[in-house]
Amino acid sequence: MIWVKDTVRKHYHSSHTENLYVIEGEARFYLGDRVYRISAGDYFQIPKKSVHSVKVISDKPLKVLSVQSPKFDGSDRVFVD
């Protein structure tokens, strides 16, 4: 489970795929050159090496279920800004 209070900086994962399911809150989700408005019930798959970021636009944090494969240990996160 991930709680985003404001922003997740632009980054990518060099060796794993991330699957996100939004449980509550609203945000702008940036994936490559595309921008999505996300809210409860939305699902995204983020392929490895895909640049992405998040900006919360609701008055409460964004709550997402994140499933990552292979297991995420933080070592493959590369910030790009």
C-alpha positions in Angstrom: 0.0 0.0 0.0 1.3 3.4 -0.9 0.0 6.8 0.4 0.9 9.9 -1.7 0.3 13.1 0.2 1.4 15.5 -2.6 3.9 14.4 -5.3 6.0 11.4 -6.5 8.9 12.8 -8.5 9.5 11.8 -12.1 11.4 8.5 -12.2 11.6 5.0 -13.7 12.4 1.5 -12.6 15.2 -0.2 -14.5 14.3 -3.8 -13.8 10.7 -4.2 -12.7 7.1 -3.6 -13.8 4.7 -1.8 -11.4 0.9 -2.3 -11.3 -1.2 0.3 -9.5 -4.8 0.2 -8.4 -6.2 3.4 -7.0 -8.2 2.9 -3.8 -9.0 6.5 -2.9 -8.1 10.1 -3.8 -7.5 11.8 -7.1 -4.3 12.7 -8.9 -2.7 13.6 -12.2 -0.6 10.5 -13.3 2.1 11.2 -15.8 3.3 8.2 -17.8 5.8 9.0 -20.6 4.3 11.9 -22.6 0.7 11.2 -21.4 -1.3 12.7 -18.5 -4.2 10.9 -16.9 -6.6 12.0 -14.2 -6.9 9.0 -11.9 -9.3 8.2 -9.1 -10.7 5.2 -7.2 -11.1 2.1 -9.3 -8.4 3.0 -11.9 -5.7 0.5 -12.8 -2.4 1.1 -14.5 0.5 -1.1 -15.5 3.8 0.7 -15.7 6.4 -1.2 -17.8 10.0 -1.2 -16.7 12.0 1.8 -17.9 8.8 3.9 -18.3 9.1 7.4 -16.8 6.2 8.2 -14.5 5.2 10.6 -11.7 2.1 11.6 -9.6 0.6 14.9 -8.4 -2.3 14.7 -5.9 -5.2 17.0 -6.9 -7.7 16.1 -4.1 -7.8 17.3 -0.5 -6.9 13.8 0.8 -3.9 11.6 0.0 -3.9 9.2 -2.9 -4.1 5.6 -1.7 -2.9 3.0 -4.1 -2.2 -0.7 -4.1 1.2 -1.3 -5.8 2.2 -4.7 -7.0 5.7 -4.9 -8.4 7.5 -7.7 -10.2 10.2 -8.7 -9.5 10.2 -7.6 -5.9 10.9 -3.9 -5.4 13.8 -3.1 -3.1 14.3 0.5 -4.2 17.7 -0.1 -5.9 16.3 0.2 -9.4 14.5 3.6 -9.0 16.1 6.2 -11.1 15.0 9.9 -10.7 15.1 11.9 -13.9 14.5 15.5 -12.6 
